[in-house]
Amino acid sequence: MTSSLDRLRTGMRRMAARAAEWRAEAGAERSPNDPPTDAPGGVTRDAAEEAEQLRVPPPPVYAPAVSARPEPAAAVPWGVRVAAEAGWRLLVLAGVVFVLMKIVSAVSLVVVAFSAGVLITALLQPTTRRLRRWGMGQGSATALTFIGGFVIMGLVGWFVVWQVMENLDTLTDKVQAGIEELKSWALEGPFHVSEDQINDIASNLSNWIGNNTNELTSAGLEGVGYLVEFFSGAFLAMFVTLFLLYDGRKIWAWALKFVPSAAREGVAGAGPRAWRTLTGYVRGTVIVALIDAVFIGIGIYFLDVPMAVPLAVFIFLFAFIPIIGAVISGALAVVVALVTNGFVTALLVLAVVLAVQQIESHVLQPFILGRLVQVHPLAVVLAVTGGSLIAGIPGAVVAVPLVAVSNTVVVYLKAYAEEQARRQVQAAGAPGGGGGPGGEAVPGPPHEPASRTEAGSGAGEGSSGSSGTGDGAEGGSGG
């Protein structure tokens, strides 16, 4: 009996020790922070109930589950993103242009005078170069060209003023006679205008002049201010012309120092071509304008229109504004003929103006300017309109040569970049380095002058390249 109890106690102790070992092993495998598991699957009863309450039911068939939203940048269409990227860059460029225009408008007198000086230099510089080839020194050739050019321009201005003053009384009488004739035509014509209505118009005009005397006086004072500004700009343009004629090459070489070294060679090569384009444009325009003025002046002189010579000079000056200038000067001649000599003479003057302008457009400009200045008529119209809106008449005069020069520079720089890329490819492929295949020399960029003399003919004597473009404005502004 005692031995049976002892064996039972021993067995119970072994079972308790075995159970303690199992519990110890199970406790070692679990984390100390895990809650006690009194529910199936090792999850507490409270956690299971909470998960059951928070479980989201599946969506019904008519409302499928919503997919994950993409990133906002990925949701924007590609075209819209490109437009936005280009848009803010265009805004930055527009801001830069606006600031530059403000700066230019603040110093408009200097800009206009410098532009006029460059154009006059382009007109006079070939004479300086020719005098130097005949053996004159730099100073003598520059002085003779400068004095002769401005004396001729001053005499032309004096002649126009003298002719206007000489014919002013005759013109006034003819204008009054024309107004009386117009009044008679209005009374007897198809519009059935009464004399009382005409008198009312004249009375209203007189009253308006009396009521706006202060405004007219201030406008006259502003005109005096404009006159002072004109003479200041004229003297500044004279100094610009003088220094460009005498020291154009040094000025151009100095300007090249501000160009980055990587682009200096290309800019130095574009300078002579830009200057050649500008001189060709100015000389061609002067020849065309002179032919227009001479033939239209002869026509209106034989038609007995008053102030034929001043009108011819105005036609010459307005010819420097392409398209629009011809229309304005021709309309002025027709109006003077209408007021002074009547309707028939005005029609004849209109026919003369149109005939000469047609010959100019289809014969003179293609023959004289040729391929030197290649600007599409649409670009001419847009440039003249934009230039006149920005800077008035000076802007309209400068717009077309600026477009022509810019076109020459862009075409050359593009060809220069392509040639440089081709040379680099050939240099990388050739075992000897900078030569072409088979050791042949690589030709220069397209339109490269064949010789030093040819380069000098477009931009003054001397060589093109990083050292400058030639002499006098001789080099001028592109020189």
Disulfide bonds with the S-S distance in Angstrom:
none
